Amino acid sequence: MHFDQKNFLADVERVLHAEYACDIKSAGKYELYNAVSRAVMEEVFEDWNREKTSERRRCGYFSAEFLMGRAIYSNLLNLGILDGVNAALSSVGEDLKQFEEVEDAALGNGGLGRLAACYLESAASKNIALDGYGIRYRYGLFRQTFVDGYQHEEGDDWLRWGDPWSVRIERDAVLVKFADQTVKAVPYDMPIFGYKNGVVNTLRLWQSEPVQAFDFASFNEMKGEVKATENFNATKITDVLYPNDNTMVGKILRLRQQYFMVSASLQDIVRKFKATGKSLKELPEKWCFQLNDTHPVIAIPELLRILQTEGLTFDEAFEVCAACFNFTNHTIMAEALEKWDALALSDLLPGVYEQILNCQRKLEADGLDPNVFYIVRDNVIHMANLAIFVSSHVNGVAEIHTNILKTQTFRNWYERFPEKFVNITNGITPRRWLLLNNPELARVIDGKIGTGWHTELSELKKLTPYLSEILSDFKRIKHENKEKLAAYIRTHEGVEVSPDFIFDVQVKRLHEYKRQMLNALSVLYFYFGIKDGSITDFPPTAFLFGAKAAPGYYMAKAIIKFINEIANLVNNDPDVHDKMKVVFMQNYNVSYAEKIVCAADISEQISMAGMEASGTGNMKFMLNGTVTLGTMDGANVEICEEAGRENNYIFGATVEEVAAVKKFYCPREQVEGDPRLKRALETLIDGTFPDEAGMLKKLYESMVGGYEPDRYLVLYDFADYVRVKEQLLRDYGSEEYFMKCLVNLANVGKFSADRSVTDYAKLIWHLA
Ligand SMILES: *Cc1c(COP(=O)(O)O)cnc(C)c1O
């Protein structure tokens, strides 16, 4: 993008005059942020419109979540004007840094939503015609604070700073019909800028609104009670993101959201396709769709329905859908696989339900054994099965995960339709996750191998001969990043952490399967070891946690309370103050992640083997030169393949061992065999920590009592975890340790989202 400092400032002034009746001198942060953003938006119309009106075949990425994070820096970077804008602002006594207060667009929960965001950015950067379709939630993922160690949630008013990077497209509004109401869906389009290539794709987010303006007169007279309620409900559909990660909630409002977004998207796409004059049978020549997990799978019966109202037979419509749809599975956990009550769904969406039944009938007519293959059974609709039956491709998100899908979760489907199943290992965009968050390190790399790696991450391999040469720069930059993070933690968490400590980091959603408990128990284990003198040479370490718990997930909230109590104990004990610190960082989100992953010395990826489909946090740390302390799970397996198992710290039961152990597992034996583990675990019940609410007691029971104690083998893996963790803490700081970090950095290429979207484009979307 052509950039002229003077013209740019004049554009900013003009927006300030028109929109805020002020100038650069008198503008506040809010006005300046909006004016800078709008001034850029004015320049991108041509490139954006070229893509919007282009005739080429496209893929629609349907996702209930897009965890975009802060747009302004990423957009300026990709447009190649980050330094230019910064210089322009500096010339008038302003800077870009002040916009760090702008809200993150947190329209997603965690990995799945962040993946969608990375894929949109990478597709634009690789000139792949991928557009996102989702929901413009009024409130994104809640803001988290801790009060007395307990998680508190506040609404996320992400529009507080305005939304200058979106454009409302009233002319593309459509109506979405439910059995009990009809609402208007209005799209807001967000440009997705490719990295310095002039490509602009679109993220289209739908907002629900009443069909007519609310009729206050009739409401006051209480005449139109039914209609008034209808109008109130209309905006509710897109009010708030459900804060659950990896769990299905059977709420009808959630089903309304899902149908709302896919119906609006498909109506819009079909309407525009029809305008070209072609038969809808040819829709697959222009469009394909990627279903990001089961949340948008209701798109399948909806497109079947729409195509039949347009005159196609069921068989013709089915053929179109089979050619258009593809399905990504993100988890094997039973509690996350979506199932809907058939009666509830047929009440809300009778026309859609009819198509689901048609799919079940077709399945039987095709000769599939209904005891093995089913979409509707015992009045329950199995969304994953529907997706597999109709889609042309089904993909897992890491090799190990796809293998589990083929051999366990969907074994019968795989044996009947082997050609459908493919693996596409997840990836992350190296622009946001290295160029933007760690510019100093990026400059050092540029200096050695040039800038080709910005868009071809496997070129980082060229660093291999230079690793010793960049070692001292790497150490210096890591230390500077740790200083910055420590300063941020001081301000935001009120805890003093020395940048000379080892930064041992676990940041991700709070989930029992992710095993923050394993980490927490090891901290107590070390603490008591230092206290009783059995550990004498402990390297000073800061144990840093960040995680939101779903508000209704009791055990996850108990784990947060536990870790906060551990932090309170450790940080206030003068005996260990030069040895350890524990911090639970509040409100972990994309912007916090950017500060954390470049400042970490240890990346904790310690899920029970078989549970983490891929993980992408692991990739962010690796890209910033951090060793993984992890299990053989998800993409950790491929990280070891790429960078060498000997350059990471692997422990714990493998998938095969997990299956074998579970048959005879007795967690109490594990505890009895290890007095220091016992001491750590019993802090949950021995009065070490206040527990008026009985939360910690319940947490204790989940580990050693009840129907399936220690479901995720925390206690089973504990000894091996501590053994490997102690080795890592001993190795830290040595030449070999830092070389391991750099070998990881040099071999991270596979985990670029550029590679992932290129694989999708070749193997699934067939986009040139
Ligand atoms: C990357 C990311 C995640 C996913 O982390 P995992 O460790 O893969 O679970 C979740 N939340 C945020 C804010 C992220 O940036």
The ligand as a Tripos MOL2 file, in Angstrom:
@<TRIPOS>MOLECULE
LIG
   15    15     1     0     0
SMALL
NO_CHARGES

@<TRIPOS>ATOM
      1 C1         -3.5730  -19.8300   21.1650 C.3       1 LIG1
      2 C2         -4.6090  -19.4990   22.1460 C.ar      1 LIG1
      3 C3         -5.3650  -20.5030   22.7420 C.ar      1 LIG1
      4 C4         -5.1430  -21.9760   22.4600 C.3       1 LIG1
      5 O1         -4.1660  -22.4690   23.3500 O.3       1 LIG1
      6 P1         -3.9310  -24.0410   23.5430 P.3       1 LIG1
      7 O2         -2.7250  -24.1050   24.4210 O.co2     1 LIG1
      8 O3         -3.6620  -24.6040   22.1850 O.co2     1 LIG1
      9 O4         -5.1430  -24.5860   24.1770 O.co2     1 LIG1
     10 C5         -6.3280  -20.1460   23.6720 C.ar      1 LIG1
     11 N1         -6.5390  -18.8560   23.9960 N.ar      1 LIG1
     12 C6         -5.8200  -17.8660   23.4570 C.ar      1 LIG1
     13 C7         -6.0920  -16.4620   23.8700 C.3       1 LIG1
     14 C8         -4.8380  -18.1390   22.5080 C.ar      1 LIG1
     15 O5         -4.1350  -17.1310   21.9620 O.3       1 LIG1
@<TRIPOS>BOND
     1     1     2 1
     2     2     3 ar
     3     2    14 ar
     4     3     4 1
     5     3    10 ar
     6     4     5 1
     7     5     6 1
     8     6     7 2
     9     6     8 1
    10     6     9 1
    11    10    11 ar
    12    11    12 ar
    13    12    13 1
    14    12    14 ar
    15    14    15 1
@<TRIPOS>SUBSTRUCTURE
     1 LIG1         1 GROUP 0 **** ****
